[in-house]
Amino acid sequence: MQDIIEAGSNHLSIAAPETQASVWAGLLRRGVGVFLTKAVSVRDFMTKVLGMDVQYAINSVPGLFLNNSPVDDWAAEIVGDGDAVGMSGTMPGLCGIALRRSSPIKAFRPDLLSKQERAHSGGVATLKMFNFVATDCFRPILGQGVVVRADALGDFLDDQDMRLDDCVCTWNGTPVSGAEIRRLLDRADGGVVLSVKVIET
């Protein structure tokens, strides 16, 4: 899911059964847009905007990227409108060690260091999460609302062969069936503000 640059005018809310929970984590692996009222540090993006526990962020998310470049100083690097943030758990091999935040062998990647020279503002930043980080964090992130392209969300549902018949759905505040959601997505243009909450039983 590429180039999420603005919020959509349509709002889709889904209350999904627990049996679908793990599938929704896959949406974060493809990428979602996260609202920013102002530009923030990577640290604040993780802990304040996404609501991630500080110790979890420090200990469980060593793979941290801003616009495809590894982040070492998460308090200094800034996330704003149009930026892309990637997060992952420990990656295997020497490459994974070199790309890790504050890696002892980060000298092996001098050409990959993030260089930010432009002004930053609030807006929408793209977030991608991988491996167990996506599984651990998708509930609060999707619950607070994200931006996705309507066609990309339709593709995701198709690829996962996901039926929404067991979900409680609203489109711009109006209750709709799962089948109707698919038709609405096909007709929608641009971004959709999506919130997904898992119904725990």
N, C-alpha and C positions, 0 to 999 in steps of 0.2 A: 504494500500500500504506500504510494509515493505522493509527495508534494501536498500534504494536508496543510493548507494555508489559511483557511477561514472556517468559521463555524457555519453549520447548515441552518436553514430556516425550519426544517422539519425535526420534530422530536419523537424518538421512538423509545418507549420504556417496555422492558421485558422482565417479568418475574418467572424465572426458570426453575424447574424441579432439580433437586440434588443430583439426579441421574445424568443431567446434562452439564454439571459443573465443570468437569475436567475438560470438556470440549471447548468451553468459552475461553479457557486459558490460551488456546491456540490463536485467538484474535490478537493478543498482545505480541505474539511472535511475528505476526504480519505487519503490525504497526497501527497505532491509534493516535489521534490528536488529543493533546491535553491542554486545557485552558490555562492561560497565565494572565493574571491581572497586571503584572509587571515582570520585567526581567529579574531573574533570581540566580543565585549561585547553584551549581550542580548539587551541592549538599542540601540547600534549602528546597530545591526541586524534588529531591528524593524524600526528605524527611517532613517537609511542610506541605508541599503541593500534593505529593502522592501519599503522604501519611505513613511512610516507612519508618520502622523503629531504627533509631540511630545505630544500635549495636548490630542489628541485622544488616544494615547497609554497610557497616565497616567490615564485619566478619564474613558475610555471605555473598557479597556482590563485588568481588575483586575485578571483574571484567566490566569496565565503565568507559563508554565512548561518547564523544561529542562531535557530531558531524564526521563520523568515521575515524576520528583520531583518539588514541588513548588519553584518558584523563588521569593525571597524577594529583594535582592540587584541586580537589573538589570544592574547596571554599573560595578559590579564586576564579575558576572558570565559570562563565556566565551563560545561562540558557535564556533565550528570548524567542520572539516570534520567528517561525521558519526554521529553527534549529532542530536537529535530530539527535536524540539521546538513546544509546543502546546499553543494556545491562545484561550481565550473565553471571553465572556462578563460575567456579574454577574451570578453566579450559585446559585440555591435556597437552603434554609435551613442552618442549623448549619455547615454542611460539606462544603457547598459553602463558607461560611464566613471564616472558618478555612483555606481553601485552597487559599483564596484571597491573592494577593501580599501585604506584610507588614500588614497582618491581626492582629488585637489586640488580637486574641486568637490563634495565631500561635503555642503556646506552646502545643496545642492539637495534633500537628503533628510532634514531634521531630524526629521520625524515617524516615520521608519523605524528610528531608532537602537534597538539592543537595550537593553532595561531589565530587569535581573534583580534581583528583590527577594525571592526565595524561597531556602530552604535547598536544597542539592544533595546527592545521595548516589549511590552506585553503582547499577547496574541495567542497563537496556537503553536505548540512544539510537538514534534512527532516522537513518540515513545515506542521502542521495541524492547521486549524482554525475552530471554531465552532460557532453556532448560528449566531447572526447578524454580528459578526466580519468578518466571511467569506463573507457574502453578501456585507458588506461595502468595503472590501479590495481586492476582487478577480480581479477586472479589471486591476489595475496597476501591480499586481504580475504576473498574467498570461500573461499580455502584454509584460513584460520584458523577459519572457522565463523561463521555469521551466523544471525539469527532471521528467519524469514518465516512468514506465515500459510499454513496448508496450502491453503486455497482460493485464495489469491493466487498461490501457486506453481503450482498446477494451471492457473489462468487464464493465467499467463505461458507455461507450456509449450504450452498450446493456441494462444495468440496467435502464438507463434513457430513453430507447427507442428513442434515439436521431438520427435524420436523418441529414446528412450533405449536402443534396442536395441544400439547400439554402445558403450554406457557400462558400466562395472563399478559396480554399485550395492549398497549395504548399507542395511538398515533396522534400527536399533537393534542393529547389529553382525552381523545375519544377511544373507547374500547373497540378493538378490532380482533378478528380471528387470525390465527397463524397463517392461514392460506391467504388472507387479504394482505398481510404484511408483505408477502412476496410480490404481490401485484403492485403495491404502493412503492416498493423499492425499485421495481422495474420502471416506474413512471417518474420517480424522483430525479432531480438534477442536482449534482454537486454533493455537498456534505450533509450528513445526518447526525444530530446529537443523540447518541445512544447511551442509555443506562440499562445495566443488567444486574438484577439482584437474584441471588439464589435462595429459593425457599427451602429452609432447613426443616426436615421432618423428623 
